[in-house]
Amino acid sequence: MQPIFFTAALWLGLAVLAAIIAHYLDISIALVEICGGNSP
């Protein structure tokens, strides 16, 4: 059960990071998530 919580925490952490970056750059959160998801 622990890997499920680790995966959930990782995704939530990435979402918070995207929100912080979006606020800092003054752009859409969705745009940051799309650009971050397309990087290799």
N, C-alpha and C positions, 0 to 999 in steps of 0.2 A: 504493500500500500504506500510505502514511502516514496517510490519513484513517481507516483502520480502527483503527490504533493510537491515534489521537487520540480516537476515539469510545470505544474500550475504556478508555482512561485517564480519560476524562470520567465514564463510568458507575462505574468503581471509585472515583474521587474522591468522587462523590456518595454512594456506599454508605458510605464511611468517614465522610463528614460526617454522614450519618444515624445511624451508630453513635455518633458523638461526641455528637450532640444527644440521642439516646435515653439514653445513659449520664448526661448532665448532668441531664435531666428525669426520669430513673428510670422510663422507660416502654419499651414494646416497640419494637425496631428496626423490625419490620414495620409497626407503627402509624405511625411517623415516615415511612417510605417511602410508605405509602398516602396519608397526608395531604399529603406533598410532591408526590406524583404527581397529586393532584386539584386543586392550586392552578393558577390561570390563567397 
